[in-house]
Each structure stands twice: as structure tokens, then as C-alpha cells.
């Protein structure tokens, strides 16, 4: 059972539109940071900062696959039953949001154009020329 002090960070993490948008996008399943960036149309640093807040508050968990980070809603651990119930309530509410609908549409378009099977396949192409920084041009 969660005490009141442990509950405060859970709700503080929800006090930001971008974090709510991230939760809505993660509702159906795990996504890479690059997918979230595309859907939210925000830079990596901003998305990662918001994901860190959600992770520290216990809303999401992340896993590394090579250089890519994947995030999903967290459903296990202390207070899991109440957190899952909150997830369902919040996600049901967000489903009706025009912003969430727009984000999902952008995400679907991004995923349809994304090279398979995973993130950064184009970036990992070893045939592309690599430019190295060598000081002043």
C-alpha cells in the first residue's frame, strides 16, 4: 500500500501536458524515444527529460537495446494495482483528447514510414559515409 508521501510524486508527474501526451502514446505498448519524438514533434532532450520524470515517479520503465531506449507503462511493483487502475482511468480520459488523437495519428504515420525491424536501422547503415569532426573547418 502506498502512503501519502509516495503518492504525491505520482500525481506531480502528471501535472504537465507533454507527460500526459507521452502516457497516452505509451498506452498501447512500448515505444522508442525516436518514435515519441516524431509523434510529439519535440527534440530528444525534451522527450528524455519528461520520460525521466515519469520513470522516477514510477509511471514508466525503460530498457536499452543497443543505443536505443524503449519505454512502456510500468505495471508491477509496489502499489501496482492502484497504479494500473489510475493508468486505465487516465488513458480512458486522454483517449478523447484531440491532442492525443493527433499524436496517435502522427505516430501511426511515422511508424508506417519507419524502416523495419527497429529503431535507427537507417542510422546504423554501415554503407553511408561517416563525417568526422576534425576541429575547425
Sine and cosine of phi, psi and omega as CSV:
sin_phi,cos_phi,sin_psi,cos_psi,sin_omega,cos_omega
0.00,0.00,0.68,-0.73,0.01,-1.00
-1.00,0.10,0.63,-0.78,0.12,-0.99
-1.00,-0.01,0.13,-0.99,-0.07,-1.00
-0.88,0.48,-0.65,0.76,-0.01,-1.00
-0.90,0.43,-0.56,0.83,0.02,-1.00
-0.97,0.25,-0.37,0.93,-0.03,-1.00
-0.98,0.18,-0.52,0.86,-0.06,-1.00
-0.83,0.56,-0.76,0.65,0.00,-1.00
-0.88,0.47,-0.52,0.85,0.04,-1.00
-0.85,0.53,-0.71,0.70,-0.04,-1.00
-0.99,0.15,-0.52,0.85,0.06,-1.00
-0.88,0.48,-0.59,0.81,0.00,-1.00
-0.91,0.42,-0.39,0.92,-0.02,-1.00
-1.00,0.06,-0.06,1.00,-0.09,-1.00
-1.00,0.08,0.60,0.80,0.01,-1.00
-0.52,-0.86,0.75,-0.66,-0.05,-1.00
-0.87,0.50,-0.66,0.75,-0.02,-1.00
-0.89,0.47,-0.66,0.75,0.00,-1.00
-0.92,0.39,-0.60,0.80,0.08,-1.00
-0.90,0.43,-0.63,0.77,0.04,-1.00
-0.89,0.45,-0.65,0.76,0.03,-1.00
-0.89,0.45,-0.72,0.70,0.02,-1.00
-0.86,0.51,-0.67,0.74,0.01,-1.00
-0.89,0.46,-0.65,0.76,0.01,-1.00
-0.94,0.35,-0.54,0.84,-0.01,-1.00
-0.99,0.14,-0.16,0.99,-0.01,-1.00
-0.78,0.63,-0.77,0.64,-0.01,-1.00
-0.95,0.32,-0.37,0.93,-0.01,-1.00
0.32,-0.95,-0.11,-0.99,-0.08,-1.00
-0.93,0.37,0.62,-0.78,0.06,-1.00
-0.67,-0.74,0.48,-0.88,0.10,-1.00
-0.99,0.17,0.44,-0.90,0.04,-1.00
-0.83,0.56,-0.62,0.79,-0.02,-1.00
-0.90,0.44,-0.55,0.84,0.05,-1.00
-0.93,0.36,-0.67,0.75,0.05,-1.00
-0.90,0.44,-0.65,0.76,0.04,-1.00
-0.86,0.52,-0.70,0.71,-0.03,-1.00
-0.91,0.42,-0.70,0.71,-0.05,-1.00
-0.93,0.37,-0.65,0.76,-0.05,-1.00
-1.00,0.10,-0.28,0.96,-0.06,-1.00
0.83,0.56,0.76,0.66,0.01,-1.00
-0.77,-0.63,0.42,-0.91,0.02,-1.00
-0.94,0.33,0.35,-0.94,-0.05,-1.00
-0.83,0.56,-0.67,0.75,-0.05,-1.00
-0.89,0.47,-0.64,0.77,0.01,-1.00
-0.93,0.37,-0.73,0.68,0.00,-1.00
-0.88,0.47,-0.71,0.70,-0.02,-1.00
-0.89,0.45,-0.62,0.79,0.02,-1.00
-0.89,0.45,-0.69,0.73,0.02,-1.00
-0.93,0.37,-0.60,0.80,0.07,-1.00
-0.90,0.43,-0.59,0.81,0.04,-1.00
-0.89,0.45,-0.66,0.76,0.04,-1.00
-0.89,0.45,-0.72,0.70,0.01,-1.00
-0.90,0.43,-0.63,0.78,0.02,-1.00
-0.92,0.40,-0.72,0.70,-0.01,-1.00
-0.91,0.42,-0.49,0.87,0.02,-1.00
-1.00,0.10,-0.16,0.99,0.04,-1.00
1.00,-0.01,0.30,0.96,0.02,-1.00
-1.00,0.05,-0.56,0.83,-0.05,-1.00
-0.73,-0.68,0.32,-0.95,0.15,-0.99
-0.78,-0.62,0.42,-0.91,-0.03,-1.00
-0.81,-0.59,0.43,-0.90,0.10,-0.99
-0.66,-0.75,0.57,-0.82,-0.01,-1.00
-0.99,-0.13,0.70,-0.72,0.13,-0.99
-0.76,-0.65,0.98,-0.18,-0.11,-0.99
0.92,0.40,-0.83,-0.55,0.03,-1.00
-1.00,-0.08,-0.02,1.00,-0.10,-1.00
-0.99,-0.17,0.61,-0.79,0.06,-1.00
-0.95,-0.32,0.75,-0.67,0.04,-1.00
-0.91,-0.42,0.65,-0.76,-0.02,-1.00
-0.82,-0.58,0.50,-0.87,0.07,-1.00
-0.55,-0.84,0.30,-0.96,0.08,-1.00
-0.91,0.41,0.61,-0.79,-0.01,-1.00
-1.00,-0.03,0.78,-0.63,-0.03,-1.00
-0.82,-0.57,0.00,1.00,-0.05,-1.00
-0.89,-0.45,0.26,-0.97,0.07,-1.00
0.96,-0.26,-0.21,-0.98,-0.04,-1.00
-0.88,0.47,0.75,-0.66,0.02,-1.00
0.95,0.32,0.37,0.93,-0.10,-0.99
-0.87,0.49,-0.68,0.73,-0.04,-1.00
-0.88,0.47,-0.70,0.71,0.00,-1.00
-0.94,0.34,-0.58,0.81,0.02,-1.00
-0.91,0.41,-0.67,0.74,0.02,-1.00
-0.89,0.45,-0.66,0.75,0.04,-1.00
-0.89,0.46,-0.66,0.75,0.05,-1.00
-0.90,0.43,-0.67,0.75,0.04,-1.00
-0.82,0.57,-0.77,0.64,-0.04,-1.00
-0.87,0.49,-0.68,0.73,0.01,-1.00
-0.91,0.43,-0.71,0.70,-0.01,-1.00
-0.91,0.41,-0.72,0.69,-0.02,-1.00
-0.90,0.44,-0.63,0.77,0.04,-1.00
-0.88,0.47,-0.65,0.76,0.03,-1.00
-0.92,0.38,-0.69,0.72,-0.04,-1.00
-0.93,0.36,-0.45,0.89,-0.02,-1.00
-0.82,0.58,-0.51,0.86,-0.04,-1.00
-1.00,0.09,-0.15,0.99,-0.04,-1.00
-0.94,0.33,0.71,-0.70,0.04,-1.00
-0.91,0.40,-0.53,0.85,0.04,-1.00
-0.91,0.42,-0.71,0.71,0.01,-1.00
-0.90,0.44,-0.63,0.78,0.03,-1.00
-0.90,0.44,-0.68,0.74,0.04,-1.00
-0.90,0.44,-0.70,0.72,0.02,-1.00
-0.87,0.50,-0.68,0.73,0.01,-1.00
-0.90,0.44,-0.62,0.78,0.02,-1.00
-0.90,0.43,-0.71,0.70,0.03,-1.00
-0.88,0.47,-0.67,0.74,0.02,-1.00
-0.88,0.47,-0.71,0.70,0.00,-1.00
-0.87,0.49,-0.66,0.75,0.03,-1.00
-0.91,0.42,-0.66,0.75,0.03,-1.00
-0.89,0.46,-0.73,0.68,-0.03,-1.00
-0.91,0.41,-0.54,0.84,0.02,-1.00
-0.93,0.38,-0.50,0.86,-0.02,-1.00
-1.00,-0.07,-0.16,0.99,-0.10,-1.00
-0.96,0.29,0.71,-0.71,0.06,-1.00
-0.90,0.44,0.62,-0.79,0.00,-1.00
-0.99,-0.10,0.44,-0.90,0.21,0.98
-1.00,-0.08,-0.24,0.97,-0.09,-1.00
-0.49,-0.87,-0.18,-0.98,-0.05,-1.00
-0.91,0.41,0.59,-0.81,0.17,-0.98
0.92,0.39,0.32,0.95,0.00,-1.00
-0.87,0.50,-0.64,0.77,0.02,-1.00
-0.92,0.38,-0.62,0.78,0.00,-1.00
-0.93,0.37,-0.43,0.90,-0.02,-1.00
-1.00,0.01,0.06,1.00,0.00,-1.00
-0.90,0.45,0.90,-0.43,-0.07,-1.00
-0.98,0.20,-0.18,0.98,-0.01,-1.00
-1.00,0.08,-0.27,0.96,0.00,-1.00
-0.96,0.29,0.62,-0.78,0.02,-1.00
-0.91,0.41,0.61,-0.79,0.00,-1.00
-0.96,-0.29,0.81,-0.58,0.04,-1.00
-0.99,-0.14,0.78,-0.63,0.01,-1.00
-0.94,-0.34,0.63,-0.77,0.04,-1.00
-0.98,0.19,0.79,-0.62,-0.02,-1.00
-0.82,-0.58,0.61,0.80,0.00,-1.00
1.00,-0.04,-0.53,-0.85,-0.03,-1.00
-0.92,0.39,0.60,-0.80,0.01,-1.00
-0.93,0.36,0.00,0.00,0.00,0.00
